[in-house]
Amino acid sequence: MELVESETIERVPLHEHLLKGLRGLLMRGTLPPGTRIPERMLCERFGVSRTPLREALKVLAASGLVELLPNRGAWVTPLRVDDIRDSFRVVSILEAGAAELAAGRLTDATIAELRRCQETMVLHLRLGEREQVFRLDLEMHQTLVEAAGSRQLAATHADLVVHVERARYLAILSDQRVRESMQEHEAILAAAIGRDPRALAEAVRYHCAMTEAAVVQAIEQRAVNDARAA
């Protein structure tokens, strides 16, 4: 019994560490969209054999971040505009629905957390720390989704939002768009403070739509630039 428990304690953290590390490389474009995943290099980087790496890649393939192609290995899922639009629109529906559900049950502590996210985002933006702005943006959205109190909604959102996150991160949005996003978050926070279901849902929906448009435009321009460079 002690041997089984010891093996479980060792394996679970390794699996989680590996998944987190691989997901980070995918989300930030260190492993670029549309490229083959270098398994040997990743095994060396994470200090694992091919078996746990391939198990982790299967998990990431199930979430849509990786494509496993017969006789061709594992590839990073390309950024496809139609897929980006679809992901954004479904996430928008989920987040607006979550906001409407959450509005009437927001506690003072949750509103304080939303305010902290917003105010800290503004501070990091002034300092030019885009990575922190991005992290807190996601945290604010996640706080609202969790406040809805629906495990099913939260689980579905978690499965889909990774595609939105990756596209938004890789799009490298303009400073103007980031500033506009801060204003949209101010509107979300104001509606949350007022605990107004319709206003909160509409503020979230508008923010998602504006972000989708900016991301799609940036990804399309990136494709044009890549084509010219080739």
BALODO-205396 format. One record per residue: residue number from 1; residue in one letter; x, y, z of N, C-alpha, C in turn. Coordinates in pm, whole numbers. Layout:
<atoms>
<NUM,"a",<X,Y,Z>,<X,Y,Z>,<X,Y,Z>>
...
</atoms>
This chain:
<atoms>
<1,"m",<84,-120,0>,<0,0,0>,<87,125,0>>
<2,"e",<193,126,81>,<279,243,88>,<346,271,-47>>
<3,"l",<381,165,-120>,<446,182,-249>,<350,248,-348>>
<4,"v",<223,205,-348>,<124,262,-440>,<102,409,-409>>
<5,"e",<89,442,-280>,<68,581,-242>,<187,667,-280>>
<6,"s",<308,615,-263>,<428,690,-297>,<433,719,-446>>
<7,"e",<399,618,-528>,<399,637,-673>,<298,742,-714>>
<8,"t",<180,742,-650>,<77,839,-684>,<122,980,-652>>
<9,"i",<185,997,-536>,<232,1129,-495>,<336,1182,-592>>
<10,"e",<421,1094,-646>,<526,1138,-736>,<471,1167,-876>>
<11,"r",<379,1086,-924>,<334,1097,-1061>,<239,1215,-1084>>
<12,"v",<149,1240,-993>,<50,1345,-1015>,<116,1482,-1032>>
<13,"p",<208,1524,-943>,<273,1653,-964>,<350,1660,-1095>>
<14,"l",<417,1551,-1136>,<492,1550,-1261>,<397,1571,-1378>>
<15,"h",<284,1502,-1378>,<186,1515,-1486>,<134,1658,-1493>>
<16,"e",<102,1715,-1378>,<49,1851,-1375>,<156,1952,-1418>>
<17,"h",<278,1931,-1373>,<388,2020,-1410>,<411,2015,-1561>>
<18,"l",<408,1896,-1618>,<431,1878,-1761>,<320,1944,-1842>>
<19,"l",<196,1921,-1801>,<83,1981,-1872>,<89,2133,-1867>>
<20,"k",<117,2186,-1749>,<124,2331,-1733>,<235,2390,-1818>>
<21,"g",<349,2324,-1819>,<462,2373,-1898>,<434,2370,-2046>>
<22,"l",<378,2260,-2094>,<346,2249,-2237>,<239,2350,-2277>>
<23,"r",<138,2364,-2192>,<30,2459,-2223>,<86,2601,-2233>>
<24,"g",<179,2634,-2144>,<240,2767,-2149>,<316,2790,-2279>>
<25,"l",<389,2689,-2326>,<463,2701,-2451>,<370,2720,-2569>>
<26,"l",<254,2653,-2564>,<156,2664,-2672>,<84,2798,-2669>>
<27,"m",<43,2840,-2550>,<-35,2962,-2537>,<46,3085,-2575>>
<28,"r",<176,3083,-2547>,<259,3201,-2572>,<334,3195,-2703>>
<29,"g",<311,3090,-2781>,<370,3085,-2914>,<514,3041,-2917>>
<30,"t",<568,2995,-2803>,<704,2940,-2804>,<708,2819,-2896>>
<31,"l",<599,2743,-2893>,<574,2640,-2994>,<474,2704,-3091>>
<32,"p",<519,2753,-3206>,<433,2833,-3294>,<319,2752,-3358>>
<33,"p",<207,2817,-3384>,<94,2750,-3450>,<136,2690,-3584>>
<34,"g",<86,2569,-3610>,<112,2505,-3738>,<246,2437,-3751>>
<35,"t",<322,2426,-3640>,<453,2361,-3646>,<451,2226,-3576>>
<36,"r",<543,2141,-3617>,<553,2010,-3553>,<614,2024,-3414>>
<37,"i",<562,1947,-3320>,<610,1954,-3183>,<737,1870,-3168>>
<38,"p",<848,1930,-3126>,<976,1858,-3114>,<981,1774,-2987>>
<39,"e",<939,1649,-2997>,<925,1565,-2878>,<1058,1543,-2806>>
<40,"r",<1163,1517,-2880>,<1292,1489,-2815>,<1339,1611,-2735>>
<41,"m",<1327,1729,-2795>,<1369,1851,-2726>,<1287,1875,-2600>>
<42,"l",<1156,1849,-2607>,<1070,1869,-2492>,<1098,1767,-2382>>
<43,"c",<1131,1645,-2421>,<1169,1544,-2321>,<1291,1590,-2243>>
<44,"e",<1387,1647,-2315>,<1508,1696,-2249>,<1477,1817,-2162>>
<45,"r",<1392,1905,-2211>,<1357,2027,-2138>,<1289,1996,-2005>>
<46,"f",<1196,1899,-2008>,<1119,1869,-1888>,<1173,1749,-1810>>
<47,"g",<1276,1685,-1863>,<1336,1572,-1794>,<1245,1451,-1784>>
<48,"v",<1173,1422,-1894>,<1080,1308,-1894>,<1108,1220,-2015>>
<49,"s",<1052,1100,-2010>,<1062,1010,-2124>,<949,1041,-2223>>
<50,"r",<947,971,-2335>,<845,997,-2436>,<705,956,-2390>>
<51,"t",<697,856,-2303>,<565,807,-2262>,<483,914,-2189>>
<52,"p",<533,977,-2081>,<453,1082,-2017>,<432,1203,-2107>>
<53,"l",<530,1234,-2193>,<512,1347,-2284>,<395,1321,-2379>>
<54,"r",<391,1202,-2434>,<284,1170,-2530>,<148,1162,-2462>>
<55,"e",<146,1118,-2336>,<20,1120,-2261>,<-28,1263,-2242>>
<56,"a",<65,1353,-2212>,<28,1494,-2195>,<-20,1554,-2327>>
<57,"l",<44,1515,-2436>,<3,1566,-2568>,<-138,1518,-2604>>
<58,"k",<-174,1398,-2559>,<-309,1348,-2583>,<-412,1434,-2510>>
<59,"v",<-378,1474,-2387>,<-468,1561,-2309>,<-485,1695,-2381>>
<60,"l",<-374,1750,-2431>,<-378,1878,-2500>,<-449,1866,-2634>>
<61,"a",<-441,1749,-2696>,<-513,1726,-2821>,<-664,1723,-2795>>
<62,"a",<-703,1666,-2682>,<-845,1662,-2646>,<-900,1802,-2625>>
<63,"s",<-815,1896,-2582>,<-860,2034,-2562>,<-849,2117,-2689>>
<64,"g",<-789,2058,-2795>,<-782,2127,-2923>,<-658,2210,-2945>>
<65,"l",<-565,2210,-2850>,<-443,2289,-2867>,<-338,2218,-2951>>
<66,"v",<-352,2085,-2960>,<-257,2002,-3034>,<-335,1912,-3130>>
<67,"e",<-276,1884,-3245>,<-334,1790,-3340>,<-240,1671,-3354>>
<68,"l",<-293,1551,-3335>,<-215,1427,-3351>,<-246,1370,-3489>>
<69,"l",<-148,1376,-3578>,<-169,1335,-3717>,<-107,1199,-3742>>
<70,"p",<-180,1105,-3802>,<-128,970,-3828>,<2,975,-3907>>
<71,"n",<102,906,-3855>,<234,895,-3918>,<307,1028,-3932>>
<72,"r",<256,1134,-3869>,<322,1265,-3879>,<352,1326,-3744>>
<73,"g",<308,1260,-3638>,<339,1310,-3505>,<242,1415,-3455>>
<74,"a",<287,1490,-3355>,<202,1592,-3292>,<237,1729,-3348>>
<75,"w",<133,1807,-3377>,<150,1941,-3434>,<72,2042,-3351>>
<76,"v",<123,2165,-3346>,<51,2272,-3279>,<-66,2314,-3368>>
<77,"t",<-185,2316,-3311>,<-303,2353,-3389>,<-286,2493,-3447>>
<78,"p",<-307,2509,-3579>,<-294,2641,-3641>,<-401,2738,-3589>>
<79,"l",<-374,2868,-3605>,<-475,2969,-3574>,<-563,2987,-3698>>
<80,"r",<-682,2932,-3691>,<-776,2943,-3803>,<-882,3047,-3767>>
<81,"v",<-902,3144,-3854>,<-990,3256,-3823>,<-1132,3208,-3792>>
<82,"d",<-1183,3113,-3869>,<-1318,3063,-3842>,<-1329,3001,-3704>>
<83,"d",<-1224,2928,-3664>,<-1224,2867,-3531>,<-1215,2973,-3422>>
<84,"i",<-1136,3077,-3447>,<-1123,3184,-3349>,<-1257,3253,-3329>>
<85,"r",<-1323,3286,-3439>,<-1454,3352,-3429>,<-1553,3263,-3354>>
<86,"d",<-1553,3136,-3387>,<-1647,3043,-3323>,<-1621,3035,-3173>>
<87,"s",<-1494,3024,-3136>,<-1458,3015,-2994>,<-1498,3141,-2919>>
<88,"f",<-1468,3256,-2978>,<-1503,3383,-2913>,<-1653,3393,-2891>>
<89,"r",<-1730,3355,-2990>,<-1875,3374,-2979>,<-1937,3280,-2877>>
<90,"v",<-1886,3158,-2870>,<-1938,3066,-2770>,<-1896,3111,-2630>>
<91,"v",<-1771,3153,-2616>,<-1723,3203,-2486>,<-1802,3327,-2445>>
<92,"s",<-1835,3413,-2542>,<-1914,3532,-2513>,<-2051,3495,-2457>>
<93,"i",<-2114,3395,-2518>,<-2245,3348,-2471>,<-2233,3296,-2328>>
<94,"l",<-2129,3218,-2302>,<-2109,3161,-2168>,<-2081,3270,-2065>>
<95,"e",<-1993,3363,-2100>,<-1956,3467,-2003>,<-2070,3565,-1977>>
<96,"a",<-2145,3599,-2082>,<-2261,3687,-2061>,<-2366,3618,-1977>>
<97,"g",<-2387,3489,-2003>,<-2482,3412,-1923>,<-2438,3401,-1779>>
<98,"a",<-2307,3379,-1761>,<-2252,3370,-1625>,<-2269,3504,-1553>>
<99,"a",<-2244,3613,-1624>,<-2258,3746,-1564>,<-2401,3771,-1518>>
<100,"e",<-2496,3732,-1601>,<-2637,3752,-1566>,<-2674,3670,-1443>>
<101,"l",<-2625,3547,-1438>,<-2651,3461,-1322>,<-2582,3516,-1197>>
<102,"a",<-2463,3570,-1216>,<-2382,3613,-1101>,<-2431,3743,-1040>>
<103,"a",<-2490,3830,-1122>,<-2520,3967,-1078>,<-2594,3972,-944>>
<104,"g",<-2696,3892,-931>,<-2777,3897,-811>,<-2716,3830,-690>>
<105,"r",<-2604,3760,-710>,<-2544,3688,-598>,<-2400,3733,-570>>
<106,"l",<-2360,3845,-630>,<-2226,3895,-607>,<-2210,3941,-462>>
<107,"t",<-2110,3890,-396>,<-2081,3932,-259>,<-1989,4054,-261>>
<108,"d",<-1980,4119,-148>,<-1888,4232,-138>,<-1744,4186,-164>>
<109,"a",<-1712,4066,-121>,<-1577,4012,-141>,<-1547,3990,-288>>
<110,"t",<-1647,3940,-363>,<-1627,3918,-506>,<-1611,4050,-580>>
<111,"i",<-1692,4147,-545>,<-1680,4279,-607>,<-1545,4342,-574>>
<112,"a",<-1499,4322,-452>,<-1367,4373,-414>,<-1257,4307,-498>>
<113,"e",<-1275,4178,-527>,<-1178,4106,-610>,<-1180,4159,-753>>
<114,"l",<-1299,4185,-807>,<-1310,4242,-941>,<-1244,4380,-946>>
<115,"r",<-1266,4459,-842>,<-1207,4592,-835>,<-1054,4582,-828>>
<116,"r",<-1005,4487,-748>,<-859,4468,-737>,<-799,4435,-873>>
<117,"c",<-864,4343,-944>,<-815,4305,-1078>,<-808,4426,-1169>>
<118,"q",<-916,4504,-1171>,<-921,4620,-1260>,<-817,4725,-1224>>
<119,"e",<-808,4760,-1098>,<-714,4864,-1056>,<-569,4821,-1076>>
<120,"t",<-542,4693,-1052>,<-405,4643,-1070>,<-371,4634,-1218>>
<121,"m",<-469,4601,-1301>,<-447,4601,-1447>,<-406,4739,-1495>>
<122,"v",<-478,4840,-1449>,<-448,4977,-1489>,<-306,5015,-1448>>
<123,"l",<-266,4976,-1328>,<-131,5004,-1280>,<-26,4938,-1369>>
<124,"h",<-46,4810,-1400>,<50,4739,-1484>,<54,4796,-1626>>
<125,"l",<-62,4842,-1675>,<-65,4902,-1808>,<20,5029,-1811>>
<126,"r",<10,5110,-1707>,<91,5232,-1700>,<240,5201,-1697>>
<127,"l",<275,5087,-1638>,<415,5047,-1629>,<461,4972,-1753>>
<128,"g",<367,4949,-1848>,<402,4877,-1970>,<419,4728,-1952>>
<129,"e",<359,4674,-1847>,<374,4531,-1816>,<255,4453,-1874>>
<130,"r",<263,4428,-2003>,<150,4368,-2075>,<118,4227,-2027>>
<131,"e",<222,4153,-1990>,<200,4015,-1943>,<111,4012,-1820>>
<132,"q",<134,4105,-1727>,<53,4111,-1606>,<-88,4159,-1636>>
<133,"v",<-100,4251,-1731>,<-233,4298,-1772>,<-314,4180,-1827>>
<134,"f",<-251,4100,-1910>,<-317,3985,-1971>,<-361,3886,-1863>>
<135,"r",<-273,3859,-1767>,<-306,3763,-1661>,<-424,3810,-1577>>
<136,"l",<-426,3938,-1542>,<-533,3990,-1458>,<-664,4002,-1535>>
<137,"d",<-655,4027,-1663>,<-775,4028,-1748>,<-844,3893,-1740>>
<138,"l",<-767,3786,-1758>,<-822,3651,-1750>,<-879,3623,-1612>>
<139,"e",<-809,3670,-1511>,<-851,3647,-1372>,<-986,3715,-1344>>
<140,"m",<-1005,3834,-1399>,<-1131,3906,-1379>,<-1247,3832,-1443>>
<141,"h",<-1225,3783,-1565>,<-1329,3707,-1632>,<-1361,3578,-1557>>
<142,"q",<-1255,3511,-1510>,<-1274,3386,-1438>,<-1351,3408,-1308>>
<143,"t",<-1325,3519,-1241>,<-1395,3552,-1117>,<-1545,3565,-1141>>
<144,"l",<-1582,3630,-1250>,<-1724,3645,-1283>,<-1789,3511,-1316>>
<145,"v",<-1718,3428,-1392>,<-1773,3297,-1429>,<-1795,3213,-1303>>
<146,"e",<-1698,3213,-1213>,<-1710,3134,-1090>,<-1821,3187,-1001>>
<147,"a",<-1845,3318,-1007>,<-1949,3379,-924>,<-2089,3336,-964>>
<148,"a",<-2102,3282,-1085>,<-2233,3234,-1130>,<-2278,3112,-1051>>
<149,"g",<-2183,3040,-992>,<-2217,2926,-908>,<-2258,2801,-983>>
<150,"s",<-2218,2791,-1110>,<-2253,2674,-1191>,<-2127,2598,-1229>>
<151,"r",<-2111,2479,-1174>,<-1993,2399,-1206>,<-1990,2357,-1352>>
<152,"q",<-2107,2327,-1408>,<-2114,2285,-1547>,<-2073,2400,-1640>>
<153,"l",<-2123,2519,-1609>,<-2088,2635,-1690>,<-1939,2663,-1680>>
<154,"a",<-1885,2658,-1558>,<-1743,2685,-1537>,<-1656,2584,-1610>>
<155,"a",<-1696,2457,-1609>,<-1617,2352,-1675>,<-1619,2370,-1827>>
<156,"t",<-1737,2401,-1881>,<-1749,2423,-2026>,<-1668,2545,-2067>>
<157,"h",<-1675,2650,-1987>,<-1599,2772,-2015>,<-1449,2743,-2014>>
<158,"a",<-1403,2667,-1916>,<-1260,2635,-1906>,<-1209,2559,-2027>>
<159,"d",<-1293,2471,-2082>,<-1254,2393,-2200>,<-1238,2480,-2323>>
<160,"l",<-1320,2584,-2333>,<-1320,2667,-2454>,<-1231,2790,-2446>>
<161,"v",<-1217,2845,-2326>,<-1150,2975,-2315>,<-1002,2967,-2349>>
<162,"v",<-941,2848,-2344>,<-799,2837,-2378>,<-773,2880,-2522>>
<163,"h",<-869,2855,-2611>,<-851,2892,-2752>,<-859,3044,-2769>>
<164,"v",<-949,3107,-2695>,<-959,3252,-2695>,<-832,3313,-2637>>
<165,"e",<-784,3258,-2528>,<-664,3309,-2463>,<-544,3301,-2556>>
<166,"r",<-528,3187,-2622>,<-412,3169,-2711>,<-418,3269,-2827>>
<167,"a",<-535,3280,-2889>,<-548,3372,-3002>,<-522,3515,-2959>>
<168,"r",<-576,3553,-2845>,<-559,3691,-2799>,<-414,3719,-2764>>
<169,"y",<-347,3624,-2702>,<-206,3644,-2665>,<-120,3656,-2791>>
<170,"l",<-141,3567,-2887>,<-57,3564,-3006>,<-88,3678,-3102>>
<171,"a",<-207,3737,-3089>,<-244,3848,-3178>,<-161,3973,-3150>>
<172,"i",<-108,3987,-3030>,<-31,4105,-2989>,<-110,4231,-3021>>
<173,"l",<-214,4256,-2944>,<-303,4368,-2970>,<-234,4502,-2949>>
<174,"s",<-282,4603,-3019>,<-223,4736,-3012>,<-244,4797,-2873>>
<175,"d",<-162,4895,-2842>,<-177,4966,-2714>,<-314,5033,-2706>>
<176,"q",<-362,5083,-2819>,<-494,5147,-2820>,<-602,5048,-2781>>
<177,"r",<-594,4927,-2837>,<-694,4826,-2806>,<-688,4786,-2658>>
<178,"v",<-569,4777,-2603>,<-555,4743,-2461>,<-618,4852,-2375>>
<179,"r",<-598,4977,-2413>,<-659,5087,-2337>,<-811,5083,-2347>>
<180,"e",<-862,5052,-2466>,<-1007,5038,-2484>,<-1060,4925,-2398>>
<181,"s",<-983,4817,-2391>,<-1022,4702,-2309>,<-1034,4742,-2162>>
<182,"m",<-944,4828,-2116>,<-951,4874,-1977>,<-1080,4951,-1952>>
<183,"q",<-1122,5033,-2049>,<-1247,5108,-2037>,<-1367,5013,-2033>>
<184,"e",<-1360,4907,-2113>,<-1468,4808,-2113>,<-1474,4734,-1980>>
<185,"h",<-1359,4710,-1922>,<-1357,4646,-1790>,<-1413,4739,-1683>>
<186,"e",<-1391,4868,-1699>,<-1451,4965,-1606>,<-1603,4955,-1610>>
<187,"a",<-1659,4940,-1732>,<-1804,4927,-1746>,<-1854,4797,-1683>>
<188,"i",<-1775,4690,-1697>,<-1811,4562,-1635>,<-1812,4577,-1483>>
<189,"l",<-1709,4641,-1430>,<-1701,4661,-1286>,<-1817,4746,-1235>>
<190,"a",<-1852,4853,-1308>,<-1962,4940,-1266>,<-2094,4863,-1262>>
<191,"a",<-2116,4779,-1364>,<-2240,4700,-1368>,<-2241,4597,-1256>>
<192,"a",<-2124,4542,-1223>,<-2116,4446,-1113>,<-2147,4513,-980>>
<193,"i",<-2092,4633,-961>,<-2118,4707,-837>,<-2268,4737,-824>>
<194,"g",<-2332,4766,-937>,<-2476,4792,-936>,<-2560,4666,-930>>
<195,"r",<-2493,4550,-944>,<-2561,4419,-941>,<-2680,4417,-1038>>
<196,"d",<-2654,4471,-1158>,<-2757,4480,-1262>,<-2734,4368,-1364>>
<197,"p",<-2819,4265,-1367>,<-2796,4150,-1455>,<-2786,4187,-1602>>
<198,"r",<-2879,4268,-1650>,<-2878,4303,-1793>,<-2757,4388,-1828>>
<199,"a",<-2728,4488,-1746>,<-2614,4576,-1773>,<-2483,4498,-1768>>
<200,"l",<-2470,4408,-1673>,<-2347,4330,-1660>,<-2330,4235,-1778>>
<201,"a",<-2436,4167,-1816>,<-2429,4076,-1930>,<-2396,4152,-2058>>
<202,"e",<-2457,4269,-2076>,<-2432,4348,-2197>,<-2289,4401,-2199>>
<203,"a",<-2237,4443,-2084>,<-2099,4493,-2078>,<-2000,4382,-2113>>
<204,"v",<-2025,4263,-2063>,<-1939,4148,-2094>,<-1949,4113,-2241>>
<205,"r",<-2071,4111,-2293>,<-2094,4076,-2434>,<-2024,4175,-2527>>
<206,"y",<-2035,4303,-2495>,<-1972,4406,-2578>,<-1820,4392,-2575>>
<207,"h",<-1764,4369,-2457>,<-1619,4352,-2443>,<-1570,4233,-2525>>
<208,"c",<-1642,4123,-2518>,<-1603,4004,-2595>,<-1608,4031,-2745>>
<209,"a",<-1711,4102,-2790>,<-1726,4132,-2933>,<-1613,4222,-2982>>
<210,"m",<-1578,4323,-2903>,<-1471,4415,-2942>,<-1336,4342,-2945>>
<211,"t",<-1315,4255,-2848>,<-1189,4181,-2844>,<-1181,4083,-2961>>
<212,"e",<-1291,4017,-2992>,<-1294,3926,-3106>,<-1257,4000,-3235>>
<213,"a",<-1318,4114,-3257>,<-1291,4190,-3380>,<-1144,4228,-3390>>
<214,"a",<-1086,4273,-3278>,<-946,4315,-3277>,<-852,4197,-3300>>
<215,"v",<-882,4084,-3236>,<-797,3966,-3250>,<-803,3912,-3392>>
<216,"v",<-921,3901,-3448>,<-936,3849,-3584>,<-861,3939,-3683>>
<217,"q",<-875,4070,-3667>,<-804,4163,-3755>,<-653,4145,-3745>>
<218,"a",<-604,4130,-3622>,<-460,4114,-3601>,<-409,3982,-3659>>
<219,"i",<-485,3876,-3642>,<-444,3745,-3695>,<-447,3746,-3847>>
<220,"e",<-548,3807,-3905>,<-556,3816,-4052>,<-438,3898,-4107>>
<221,"q",<-405,4008,-4041>,<-292,4089,-4086>,<-161,4013,-4072>>
<222,"r",<-152,3935,-3966>,<-32,3853,-3947>,<-17,3753,-4059>>
<223,"a",<-128,3692,-4102>,<-124,3596,-4212>,<-79,3663,-4341>>
<224,"v",<-127,3785,-4365>,<-87,3860,-4484>,<63,3889,-4481>>
<225,"n",<111,3933,-4365>,<254,3964,-4350>,<340,3841,-4369>>
<226,"d",<296,3727,-4315>,<370,3602,-4331>,<377,3560,-4477>>
<227,"a",<264,3578,-4548>,<257,3541,-4689>,<352,3628,-4772>>
<228,"r",<359,3757,-4739>,<450,3847,-4810>,<595,3811,-4784>>
<229,"a",<623,3775,-4660>,<760,3740,-4621>,<806,3613,-4691>>
<230,"a",<709,3521,-4714>,<743,3396,-4781>,<771,3419,-4927>>
</atoms>
